[in-house]
Structure formats: C-alpha cells, structure tokens
Amino acid sequence: MGAGMASGGSVAGDLAGKLAGQFGPAPRRVNREHGATVPKEYAQLTPTIDFRFRGAKRLTRREVEQDLYELEWHLYNRYT
C-alpha cells in the first residue's frame, strides 16, 4: 500500500501527484452530486438489452470473429 493510500488517498491521486512535476500541475478533481433518477428525456438510453432473442439465429464463434475482424478493418482503414 502506497503512502497516499495509507493516508486516505487513492492510486489515481498518487499517480497524478507524481506526474504533476513532469506535466504541469495536477488537474483538479470534480466532485458533484449525481441524480438518483433519470430524467424522462433520457429514459430511452437506460433500458437493459435482452440478449435472449427468441427464435433468432445465434451466431457461431467463427461468425462473431469474422464480424470483429471486419469492424477492425473498417476502423483502421476508414477512421484512422
């Protein structure tokens, strides 16, 4: 356990402190209250996805790997 952890600090805080001298002052932490409920206008972003598709074809491992390879190709060749 590091010295910062023993005094109630955090690993991220300790790291930020060590890097502050190299990259300028450490950024200030933002502490704010988070709402306990979601506003109505954002409710469509909160449902849990049900992956149990009834009657739908399940992809094989090979099909999923091929999809990931294609996605990786598009990310590399179109968006980098």
C-alpha positions as CSV (number, residue, x, y, z in Angstrom):
1,M,0.0,0.0,0.0
2,G,1.5,3.3,-1.0
3,A,1.9,6.3,1.3
4,G,-1.1,8.1,-0.3
5,M,-3.3,5.1,0.2
6,A,-2.4,4.8,3.9
7,S,-3.4,8.5,4.4
8,G,-6.7,8.1,2.7
9,G,-5.5,8.9,-0.8
10,S,-6.1,7.0,-4.0
11,V,-3.9,5.3,-6.5
12,A,-5.0,7.7,-9.2
13,G,-4.3,10.7,-6.8
14,D,-0.9,9.3,-6.0
15,L,-0.1,8.9,-9.7
16,A,-1.4,12.4,-10.6
17,G,0.8,13.8,-7.8
18,K,3.9,12.0,-9.1
19,L,3.2,13.2,-12.7
20,A,2.4,16.7,-11.8
21,G,6.0,17.8,-11.8
22,Q,6.6,16.4,-15.2
23,F,3.4,17.6,-17.0
24,G,2.4,20.7,-15.1
25,P,0.0,20.9,-12.1
26,A,-2.3,18.0,-11.4
27,P,-5.8,18.6,-12.7
28,R,-8.4,19.4,-10.0
29,R,-10.9,16.7,-9.2
30,V,-14.6,17.4,-10.0
31,N,-16.9,16.5,-7.2
32,R,-20.6,16.8,-7.9
33,E,-23.8,15.2,-6.9
34,H,-25.3,12.6,-9.2
35,G,-29.1,12.3,-9.7
36,A,-30.8,9.3,-8.2
37,T,-33.3,9.1,-11.1
38,V,-33.1,9.6,-14.9
39,P,-34.9,12.5,-16.5
40,K,-37.7,11.5,-18.9
41,E,-35.9,12.9,-21.9
42,Y,-33.1,10.4,-21.3
43,A,-35.2,7.3,-20.4
44,Q,-34.7,5.7,-23.8
45,L,-31.0,5.4,-23.0
46,T,-31.4,3.3,-19.9
47,P,-33.2,0.0,-20.8
48,T,-31.2,-3.1,-20.3
49,I,-30.6,-5.1,-23.5
50,D,-32.2,-8.5,-23.5
51,F,-29.8,-10.8,-25.4
52,R,-32.1,-13.8,-25.3
53,F,-33.6,-13.4,-28.8
54,R,-36.4,-15.9,-29.1
55,G,-36.3,-17.6,-32.4
56,A,-33.3,-15.7,-33.7
57,K,-30.3,-17.4,-35.1
58,R,-27.4,-17.4,-32.7
59,L,-24.0,-16.6,-34.3
60,T,-21.2,-19.0,-34.1
61,R,-17.8,-18.1,-32.7
62,R,-16.4,-18.0,-36.2
63,E,-19.1,-15.6,-37.4
64,V,-18.5,-13.3,-34.5
65,E,-14.8,-13.3,-35.0
66,Q,-15.3,-12.5,-38.7
67,D,-17.5,-9.6,-37.7
68,L,-14.9,-8.3,-35.3
69,Y,-12.2,-8.6,-38.0
70,E,-14.3,-6.6,-40.4
71,L,-15.1,-4.0,-37.8
72,E,-11.4,-3.7,-37.0
73,W,-10.6,-3.3,-40.7
74,H,-13.2,-0.5,-41.1
75,L,-11.9,1.3,-38.0
76,Y,-8.3,1.0,-39.2
77,N,-8.8,1.8,-42.9
78,R,-11.6,4.3,-42.7
79,Y,-11.3,6.2,-39.4
80,T,-7.6,6.4,-38.7
